[in-house]
Amino acid sequence: MAKYIGKRLLRSLLTLLIIITIVFSLLRLMPIEGYFENFEKLSTAQINVGLRQLGLKDPLPVQMINFWKGVFKGDWGVSHKYRVGAPVLDIIAEKVPVSMKMGLAALGIALLLGLPLGILMARSTRTRFKIGDKLGTVFVVIIEGIPAAIYHLLIQFYGSKLPGFDMFFHADRPLTWILPIFSLALGNIAYYAMWLRRYMVDENNKDYVRLARAKGVSGGRIFSSHVFRNAIVPLAQFIPTSVILTLMGSLYVESLYSIPGMGGLLVQAIQRQDNTLVQALVLIYAAISILGLLVGDIFMALLDPRIALGKKEGDR
Amino acid sequence: MALFRFKDRKTEELAAHINDHAKKMDEKELFSFAPYDPNAGERGGYSGYSYWRSTLRAFRKNAVAMFFLLVIVATLLFTFVEPLLPYEKEPNTIYYSEQVQLDLFTRQPKLDENGNPIVKVDLSRDIKPGKEYWFGTNAIGQDLWSQIWEGTRNSLFIGFAVACVDALLGILVGVLWGYVRKLDFFFTELYNVFDNVPQTLIVVIISYILRPGMGTMIFAMCLTSWLATARFVRNQVVIIRDRDYNLASRCLGTPPWRIMVKNLLPYLVSIITMRMALAIPAAISNEVFITYIGLGVPLETPTLGTLVEAGRKVMSSASLRYQLFFPVVVLAVITISFYVVGNAFADAADPKNHVN
């Protein structure tokens, strides 16, 4: 296991290197007009000086090496456009807690509501009229079918009419937190409910469960130690990833409610061509998602003893 | 060394013995690669089972899915028929009304120096839904009804185009990735790399390099979306590539391309169709999102994304809210229809559900 994890971490490092190289080169494709506030008025000499100050005059490999040296020293560069002169890491450190608080709350709600809903739906498929299953399916179809952008908008629109709620987020008024958190959770509630229901129904139809039922094992025991235990494993893989992914925030919800989180940062940085900020963000994002996959795999192996990591090379 | 020689000698003896024996045998009894023979398939018990017929039958039984399929077909037809109808308004024309100005005292039209009446042009802005403009007009006086249908047509076109490229590239790469073991490591690493380059970055750079428009939008979405399909197909291929029937095919000398096309792809058809049906609403909602962050298509090509975004901007005033709701309702109906039909088709295409 340890050897397997070490191997995968090493390989992830290589992947990160390649990702950064690509993003580095892509960023250099952007027109240089974006780097200056008043491009038309500047003379060529001024532009050259400016570019040199930004470190864009060196050949690409030199820029890359400088960047990596900085990363390992903990100096990720200074923002040039987003907030002039502020270290990139400071900007990020300020945004992460906001996004993370929101994301974790939303994830908690999604798990607390989504899993019971999935269980309810799956159990209801064994009753005569399947009313619970039908109602739940309508909910899942509506949430999954309508683009998130649309129902976030509607929630903001109608929710903000309730007393105490507001169109925008205020850090000092906890009531204004509810709408964005609820918006964030809604998609995940439907997602967890849908998949848990499907896995549980699959498991319910397996022969060993039928046998257990036939020989008279109590319904509760079948549910807790056979059906639910097996159905939760594939879902559990996503939970650590989702926890880590809350770092990144949600672009749409955060900008709708003007929450000062991570979500909009990448888009703003890209649009304003703040190269150092984009590089740092992409590096963090990529590292997070690779780490998330690894943690998810380990978590799954811990939950399900039949899964042995490291045996299937290059397969995850 | 002697031991090996002993073993070699034994092997040779055995080989010679088998050869001797084989010479005595009939040609038919010996192992040979089996060439493809269409008649061989008939020798097995033929039950009259047809995959597609059973799929269609299972699908037709699902009343809800049939209803939504009808909705999709009707919408699709209507987007093409609508501009041909008489008295339809142009989506991009800015409508206005002319009013002759009257003199306050004489009640006669005011004349300019050439003797023509002075005409005051009044843009038909923000007119509520009514007889003249069925869905009202937008902030600059364009007819929302025709804009919505034009936008639906454009959005569906984006969706279909992205889904097609998605399926083609995704299947091709996915089957190769899954079936050819030597390529597995290479593609897996490639996937890890490209999956982590943010889509926003790619869209921004492409809209810088190319002119923003429908083609650019489709290109930018295609660049990243096929990755997920390829990975999905790859996982399916890995699951079924070592099943016994494929092993038997390989032993009998079936060429790899034939195994891929005849043994693997039919198994994947249902999954691929479902993904394509789901890729269309995904592309449409992706377009809404891209428009929201300000990278959408230019305003002269209305799409559902640009209409929703335009409606969002006037959301706060109650009298203009219809500009948001009409596009939102159309968009929701379309995406839900595709979602339901895609899932129902996937259920119908699963051979497990054909047995009644």
Interface residues (C-beta under 8 A of the other chain):
Chain A: R11 L14 T15 I18 I19 I22 V23 L26 L29 M30 P31 V141 I142 E144 G145 I146 P147 A148 A149 I150 L153 L154 F157 M167 L251 Y252 S255 L266 V267 I270 Q271 V278 V282 Y285 A286 S289 I290 G314 D315
Chain B: D184 F185 T188 E189 N192 V193 D195 N196 V197 P198 T200 L201 I202 V204 I205 Y208 I209 V238 P281 I284 S285 V288 F289 Y292 I293 G294 V308 R312 M315 S316 L324 V328 L331 A332 T335 I336 F338 Y339 V340
